[in-house]
Structure formats: C-alpha cells, structure tokens
C-alpha cells in the first residue's frame, strides 16, 4: 500500500490518528521504466470490461522457447508505467515474460468509477492477466508479483486461482481489519465508512465520483498526509504522466476491509516475500508470511520502503531473487 509512506514516516494516513514509522531518505540512484527493454501494449477482457497492460519479453526472446510468465501489480493508485513496469522490465532482463498492468478503474483500463479501490476487481484482473499469458505458446507457467499494496492483492488471487503457479511480494502491504482499528481507532473507522457510503449514494444518484488526494502532505483528507516523497517527486513516481493523485472516496469502505492476512492462509502456491524493518508495517508482513500454507521463503533485507520502488541497487537485488524464484517454480 504505497500510500502512507514518507521520507521520515510511513503512516496510515488517518489524520490525527496516523501512526508513523521511520522511512529514511531517498536514495540517489533510481531506475526508470523508460530504460530497455521496451514493452508492447496489450489488452484483454476482465469482468465486464478490459485491462490494458505493457508486455515485456526477455532479451533475445525465442518464440520456440518456453519462459516463466508473471503478471505484475504496483502500489495503491499506481499505473503500469511506475514500479510495476520497472520490475517487469527487470524480470524480462532475467529471462521472464512479464506483464505490468493497469487495474480496472486506473490508467488506460476500463472502469466507470475512476480511481476506485476494489480488491475483488483487482483480483479478477490478475486472474485475467494469467489467462492471457497462458494463451501464449512460449509460456511454461504463470505467476504473480505484487509490489506494496499489490503484495496483499495477489494473496486474493492466489487463494483461489489455480493459474497462480507461484507468487512473490516485495515491500508488501498486508493489512487486516483489526490492524486498521488499531491504527485508526473505531471512531476513525466509523467516520470513513460513513463518508464512503455517502459518496457511493451520491454516485448512484448523480454519477459524480467524489475524489480526495491519495497523497498530499498535511492534508488530513488524503489517504496519505505524510511526505510520500516518491509521489511528490516529479523525477520519480510523481512525474509519470498517466498517474493521477486521486482516490475515490467511496473506496474507503472496501479499503478498510482489505485483508490479505486472512487470504494468505489459503495460499498453497510457492511464495517468496521480500521485506525489511523499514518497509511498510514489517510485523504485518511477518504475520502474513507465517499464515502462508505452501512452500515459502522470506528474504529479510535492508532498505526504506520507497527504495523497493526505484532505487537501482534495491530493485536489482529484489529482481535477482524474484527471477530465481520464478525460474525455479514455473519452469
């Protein structure tokens, strides 16, 4: 849940009830999705709409060879040109077919309620991405990679989709309702549910989507009121033109119920989790890892949360382990 992070703090941005964790300074060297290899834009059906994604093929791709294939999802409100595309490109360099997607309601994908956070819809999109990948004759097996919020979202898909042959999460956000209560308090939860229901009613009656900033330092209405330097920096995520710093208010009700920890107990596919003490809520990551029901590996490393998004050294370290995991489990 890339929301709620800053240079010095990762907070569950709930106004005065935000809880802050030390996040550290931005690293100087970053990677960008504009580097080689260049992706090919594709689209495929999902639910009642369609998903648009960027497809990255391994260097020296041989159509007669079969490769592991992985669908990649990014942080809250992110689009395929951000950290999802960056990791997809890095995996392609390591011999994996990778698909960075825009979830429905985001980016170039379909969806009437723009910037709407819905784990059911996102899980369907991940499964649709795997079905798309399985139609390719050059695919040996299919898996999922989730960064930040999508580290939790992939648990929903992996819990029920047999096409998830393996999964990996880096700097994942692993929430659960009791954790939200602990962070926000019952009053804060009730307030957000109330404004979410009111926003849904307004949309149903007028088709108006009520929007607040996803990230805005000092704005208590934003999902993250902390510094969130990755998103505030135009040389990093904030400069990705398709990205919108917006969150549909009616998303709050579902977002408060985000529960990848309970889903993890249903996941039997081989899993890799990469995390650190300075990434998003490390105790929740440990808890989710303990619940995983299948073969699993935990790589506990160093690095601030946003380092896992675009710091060259940290992304390459993570990509090396993720690629090795998928080559081992999907070949």
C-alpha positions in Angstrom: 0.0 0.0 0.0 2.4 2.6 -1.2 0.1 5.1 0.4 1.1 6.2 3.8 4.9 6.5 3.3 7.2 9.4 3.6 10.9 10.2 3.8 10.7 10.0 7.5 7.4 8.3 8.0 5.1 5.6 6.8 1.7 6.5 8.3 -1.7 5.0 8.0 -2.8 8.5 7.0 -5.9 8.8 9.1 -5.4 12.4 10.0 -4.5 12.9 13.7 -4.6 9.1 14.2 -1.8 8.4 11.7 0.9 6.1 13.0 4.4 7.0 11.8 7.4 4.7 11.2 10.9 5.7 10.3 11.3 5.5 6.5 14.7 7.3 5.8 15.9 9.4 2.9 15.5 8.8 -0.8 18.5 7.0 -2.4 20.3 9.0 -5.1 20.4 6.4 -7.9 17.0 5.4 -9.2 15.8 3.2 -12.1 13.1 4.3 -14.5 10.7 2.3 -16.6 11.8 4.2 -19.7 15.0 2.1 -20.0 15.3 -1.0 -22.2 13.6 -3.4 -22.8 10.7 -1.5 -24.3 7.3 -3.1 -23.8 4.4 -3.9 -26.2 1.0 -2.6 -25.2 -1.7 -5.3 -25.0 -5.3 -5.6 -23.7 -7.6 -8.4 -22.7 -11.0 -8.8 -21.2 -11.6 -8.8 -17.4 -15.0 -8.9 -15.7 -17.4 -6.6 -17.6 -14.5 -4.5 -19.1 -10.9 -4.8 -20.2 -7.4 -4.4 -18.9 -4.5 -2.6 -20.7 -1.0 -3.8 -19.9 2.6 -3.5 -21.0 4.1 -6.8 -22.1 7.9 -7.2 -21.6 9.7 -10.0 -23.4 13.1 -11.4 -22.4 16.1 -10.1 -24.3 16.9 -12.3 -27.3 13.4 -13.8 -27.0 13.0 -17.1 -28.9 9.3 -17.8 -29.8 10.1 -21.6 -29.8 11.4 -21.4 -26.2 9.1 -21.5 -23.2 9.6 -19.0 -20.4 8.1 -18.3 -17.0 5.4 -15.6 -17.3 4.4 -13.2 -14.5 1.7 -10.6 -14.1 2.9 -7.6 -12.0 0.8 -5.1 -9.9 2.0 -2.0 -8.2 1.1 0.3 -5.3 -2.2 2.0 -4.4 -3.3 4.2 -7.3 -0.2 3.3 -9.4 -0.2 2.7 -13.1 1.8 0.3 -15.3 4.4 2.9 -16.1 5.5 3.1 -12.4 7.1 0.4 -10.2 5.2 -2.4 -11.8 6.7 -1.6 -15.2 10.1 -1.2 -13.7 10.1 -4.6 -12.1 8.5 -6.2 -15.3 11.5 -4.8 -17.3 14.0 -6.1 -14.8 12.4 -9.6 -14.9 12.5 -9.6 -18.7 16.2 -8.9 -18.5 16.4 -12.1 -16.4 14.6 -14.3 -18.8 10.9 -13.9 -17.7 7.9 -12.8 -19.7 6.4 -10.0 -17.6 3.1 -8.1 -17.8 2.7 -4.8 -15.9 -1.0 -4.0 -15.8 -3.3 -1.1 -15.1 -6.1 -2.4 -12.9 -9.6 -1.5 -14.0 -10.6 2.0 -12.9 -7.0 3.1 -13.3 -4.7 4.2 -16.2 -5.8 3.0 -19.6 -8.0 0.2 -18.4 -11.8 0.3 -18.4 -14.0 1.2 -15.5 -16.7 3.8 -14.9 -15.6 4.6 -11.3 -12.2 6.0 -11.8 -9.6 5.7 -9.0 -11.9 3.2 -7.2 -10.1 0.7 -5.0 -11.7 -2.7 -5.1 -9.8 -5.9 -4.2 -12.4 -8.2 -5.8 -12.0 -6.3 -9.1 -8.2 -6.3 -8.8 -8.1 -10.0 -8.1 -10.2 -10.6 -11.2 -7.8 -8.5 -13.2 -4.8 -10.5 -12.0 -6.5 -13.8 -12.9 -7.5 -12.4 -16.3 -3.8 -11.4 -16.9 -2.8 -15.0 -16.2 -5.4 -16.4 -18.6 -4.0 -14.0 -21.2 -0.4 -15.2 -20.6 -1.4 -18.9 -20.7 -2.6 -18.4 -24.3 0.9 -17.8 -25.4 2.8 -20.9 -26.7 6.1 -19.5 -25.3 4.9 -19.7 -21.6 5.9 -22.6 -19.3 4.0 -21.4 -16.2 2.3 -18.4 -14.8 2.7 -16.4 -11.5 2.1 -13.1 -9.8 4.4 -10.4 -8.4 3.0 -7.7 -6.2 4.7 -4.5 -5.0 3.3 -2.7 -2.0 -0.5 -2.9 -2.0 -0.4 -5.5 -4.7 1.7 -7.6 -2.4 -1.5 -8.0 -0.5 -3.8 -8.1 -3.5 -2.0 -11.1 -5.1 -3.0 -13.1 -2.0 -6.6 -12.8 -3.0 -6.0 -14.2 -6.5 -3.5 -16.9 -5.3 -6.0 -18.1 -2.7 -8.4 -19.3 -5.4 -6.8 -19.3 -8.8 -5.0 -22.5 -9.9 -3.2 -20.5 -12.6 -1.1 -18.9 -9.9 1.8 -21.4 -10.1 3.9 -19.2 -7.8 3.9 -15.7 -6.3 6.3 -13.1 -4.9 5.7 -9.9 -3.0 8.2 -7.1 -2.3 7.6 -4.4 0.3 4.1 -5.7 0.5 1.2 -4.1 2.5 -0.5 -6.8 4.5 -3.4 -5.3 6.3 -6.4 -6.7 8.1 -9.5 -5.1 9.7 -8.2 -5.5 13.3 -5.0 -3.7 12.2 -7.0 -0.9 10.7 -8.9 -0.5 14.0 -5.6 -0.4 15.9 -4.2 2.3 13.6 -7.3 4.5 13.2 -9.5 3.7 16.2 -13.1 2.7 16.0 -14.2 6.4 15.6 -11.8 6.9 12.7 -13.1 3.7 11.0 -16.7 4.7 11.5 -16.1 8.2 10.1 -14.5 6.8 6.9 -17.3 4.2 6.4 -19.8 7.0 6.7 -18.2 9.2 4.1 -17.7 6.2 1.9 -21.4 5.3 2.0 -22.4 8.9 1.4 -20.0 9.1 -1.6 -21.5 5.9 -3.0 -25.0 7.2 -2.6 -24.0 10.4 -4.4 -22.5 8.4 -7.2 -25.6 6.2 -7.6 -27.8 9.3 -7.7 -25.7 11.7 -9.8 -22.8 9.7 -11.3 -20.4 12.1 -9.6 -17.3 10.5 -8.2 -16.1 12.2 -5.1 -12.3 12.4 -5.1 -9.7 13.2 -2.4 -5.9 13.2 -2.9 -4.2 9.9 -2.5 -1.0 11.6 -1.3 -0.8 15.2 0.0 1.5 16.2 2.9 -0.6 17.8 5.7 -4.0 17.1 4.1 -5.9 15.0 6.6 -8.5 14.1 3.9 -5.8 12.5 1.8 -5.1 8.8 2.1 -1.5 9.7 3.0 -0.9 13.1 4.7 2.8 12.4 5.2 5.6 13.4 2.8 5.2 10.5 0.4 8.3 11.6 -1.5 8.1 9.0 -4.3 4.8 10.6 -5.4 5.7 14.2 -4.7 8.9 14.0 -6.7 8.4 14.7 -10.4 11.7 12.9 -11.2 10.1 9.7 -9.7 6.6 8.5 -9.5 5.1 11.9 -9.4 6.4 12.6 -12.9 4.6 9.6 -14.5 2.1 11.4 -16.8 -0.7 8.7 -16.8 -0.7 8.6 -13.0 -3.4 10.5 -11.1 -3.0 11.5 -7.5 -6.6 10.7 -6.7 -8.6 8.3 -4.5 -12.4 7.7 -4.9 -13.9 8.4 -1.5 -16.4 5.6 -1.9 -13.3 3.3 -1.8 -12.9 3.7 1.9 -15.4 1.1 3.0 -13.7 -1.7 1.0 -10.2 -0.4 1.8 -10.9 -0.7 5.5 -11.7 -4.3 5.0 -8.6 -5.1 3.0 -7.4 -8.4 4.5 -4.6 -10.2 2.7 -3.5 -11.8 6.0 -6.6 -14.0 6.1 -6.2 -14.8 2.4 -2.6 -15.8 2.9 -3.8 -18.9 4.9 -5.4 -20.1 1.7 -2.3 -19.7 -0.5 -0.6 -23.0 -1.3 1.5 -21.9 -4.3 5.2 -21.4 -3.7 5.7 -17.9 -2.3 8.6 -15.5 -1.9 8.3 -12.4 0.3 10.9 -9.7 0.4 10.7 -7.1 3.1 12.7 -5.0 5.6 12.2 -3.5 9.1 11.9 -0.1 7.4 9.3 -1.1 4.8 5.5 -1.0 5.3 4.5 -2.5 8.6 7.0 -5.3 9.0 5.1 -7.1 11.7 2.2 -7.5 9.4 4.5 -8.9 6.7 5.8 -11.5 9.1 2.2 -12.4 10.1 1.2 -12.9 6.5 4.3 -15.0 5.8 3.5 -17.2 8.8 0.0 -17.8 7.5 1.1 -19.0 4.0 0.1 -22.6 3.6 2.5 -23.7 0.9 6.3 -23.7 0.3 7.6 -20.3 1.3 10.8 -18.2 1.5 11.2 -14.9 3.4 14.1 -12.7 2.4 14.5 -10.1 5.1 16.8 -7.3 3.9 17.6 -3.6 4.4 16.1 -0.6 2.8 13.4 2.1 3.2 10.0 1.4 1.7 10.4 3.6 -1.4 13.8 2.1 -2.1 12.0 -1.0 -3.2 10.2 1.1 -5.8 13.0 2.6 -7.8 16.4 2.5 -6.0 18.7 0.8 -8.5 20.6 -1.4 -6.0 17.5 -2.4 -4.1 15.4 -3.2 -7.2 18.2 -5.2 -8.8 18.7 -7.2 -5.5 15.0 -7.9 -5.3 14.6 -8.7 -9.0 17.5 -11.2 -8.8 15.7 -13.1 -6.1 12.3 -12.9 -7.6 13.6 -14.1 -11.0 15.4 -17.0 -9.4 12.2 -17.9 -7.6 10.1 -17.9 -10.7 12.6 -19.8 -12.8 12.7 -22.5 -10.1 8.9 -22.8 -9.6 7.4 -22.0 -13.1 9.9 -23.7 -15.4 
